[in-house]
Amino acid sequence: MLVRLRFSQTCPGQVTGYAVGLPGHNARDGTPLWYGGRLAAGLTLPRLRASWALPRNAPEQNAIFEYAARQAHLAAEHIRRAARGDPATGVDAAWAAADALHVAARVLGNPELRRAADSYDRAARAQFGRIPQATREGDQLRVAAR
């Protein structure tokens, strides 16, 4: 079976549907015949994905918030220490904290966490688009985010 993904016109990169084809079922010009159609509004891929998301209860949400706060605090402490001696290691910690906060913001759907993640991301942005050198502290933050 052949599968062709359909991408959103409003959110590039987001898959919103698909079409299928069978090997050997081709048009006269040799291109595969694709079979697809319109789904009911509740059966679109984004809506199905939303319905598949696990509901979060208050203790789970609190644990994620506490984790995000702890990671941001650890990163801030490391950045302060690094600013006095080796600012480059602080950049990696800010970048790793941004990753951890982006994950938490996405899981919780929280715009405040997203803004905090964006702030760490801006702080980590290296001149001329260079990726900061990985550090032990940054790697630890990234492993925790995963």
ZIMO-V762517 format. One record per pair of residues at least 24 apart in sequence whose C-alpha atoms are under 8 Angstrom apart, sorted by the first residue. I is the first residue (numbers start at 0). J is the second residue. D is the distance in whole Angstrom. If there is no record, write none. Layout:
BEGIN
i = {I & I}
j = {J & J}
d = {D & D}
END
This chain:
BEGIN
i = {14 & 14 & 15 & 15 & 15 & 16 & 16 & 60 & 63 & 63 & 64 & 67 & 67 & 67 & 70 & 70 & 70 & 70 & 71 & 71 & 77 & 87 & 87 & 88 & 88 & 88 & 88 & 90 & 90 & 90 & 90 & 90 & 91 & 91 & 91 & 91 & 91 & 91 & 92 & 92 & 92 & 92 & 92 & 93 & 93 & 93 & 93 & 93 & 94 & 94 & 94 & 94 & 94 & 94 & 95 & 95 & 95 & 95 & 96 & 96 & 96 & 98 & 98 & 99 & 99 & 99 & 99 & 99 & 102}
j = {44 & 45 & 43 & 44 & 45 & 43 & 44 & 107 & 103 & 107 & 103 & 99 & 100 & 103 & 96 & 99 & 100 & 140 & 96 & 100 & 136 & 131 & 132 & 132 & 133 & 134 & 137 & 122 & 123 & 124 & 125 & 131 & 123 & 131 & 132 & 133 & 134 & 137 & 123 & 134 & 136 & 137 & 140 & 119 & 120 & 122 & 123 & 137 & 119 & 120 & 122 & 123 & 124 & 137 & 137 & 138 & 140 & 141 & 137 & 140 & 141 & 141 & 144 & 140 & 141 & 143 & 144 & 145 & 144}
d = {7 & 8 & 7 & 5 & 6 & 7 & 6 & 7 & 7 & 8 & 7 & 7 & 6 & 6 & 6 & 7 & 8 & 7 & 6 & 8 & 8 & 7 & 8 & 8 & 8 & 6 & 8 & 7 & 5 & 8 & 8 & 7 & 7 & 6 & 7 & 6 & 6 & 5 & 8 & 8 & 6 & 4 & 7 & 5 & 7 & 7 & 5 & 8 & 6 & 6 & 8 & 5 & 8 & 8 & 5 & 7 & 6 & 5 & 8 & 6 & 8 & 7 & 7 & 7 & 7 & 7 & 5 & 8 & 7}
END
